[in-house]
């Protein structure tokens, strides 16, 4: 029997059309706070911290909206940190789960972490990433 790894939820990503409007909604309605903002060639991303936890909501505002006006598979994902990314990648492959290759993630010209994606049975995208850089374990937000 395979031993399930110890995983910790880190963030959930949501695409938005107007970042300032989305930030205002999530900070006002859910009580989240802006933790970081990253500017990319393809758009802007904001991390909103959930007080009292280490969990964050990641809002991505692409420069060009690539989606229809309805939910589509791959528009969102839930990410989890995992201590041994390579071993978990191999374990999932061994279970017959199709997994994407492990990739490096750079933001603002700085290495952030390594990660890979896979899908649940309904096509929801999941991400496993190493707990380094901004993804390292941290105390719960006040």
Phi, psi and omega in degrees: 000133179287141176272126178287135181286161174276115181239155181230128178295135182246305180204162175235135183256139178223132174279140178227156180272323182232107188297313181300319179296317180293317177301316180299318180297307184293328177284322182283313188276318183260350180076019177284162177233146180292123180260317181204155173227134179238136177254128179239168175300322185277349182161203182231145180230137176236138172260128176250123182276141176266111182305140177084359180221176172262007185275145179228155171255127180257118177258127177243126178244097181290147178300319177243122183290113185266006188248158171287178180274031177217158178300143178227147176304138179091356180284336180227162173208159173245132184248145179228138173276149180214134187297317183242088185298318182296316180295320180291322176302313180294320180298315179296318176301319179297332177276359180085013179276122176294126180235146174286162176297154174288134181231155172274144176243124176242140175222138180054034178075011183237135175299133181250310184188180168245151185205168167209157180248155170206170184246148171278177183299339179265003179090007176285134184277132177241150181230134170249135179218158180285142181277067178234167179057227181291348181264004180293156175301142180214160178298154178300141178293143180292000000 
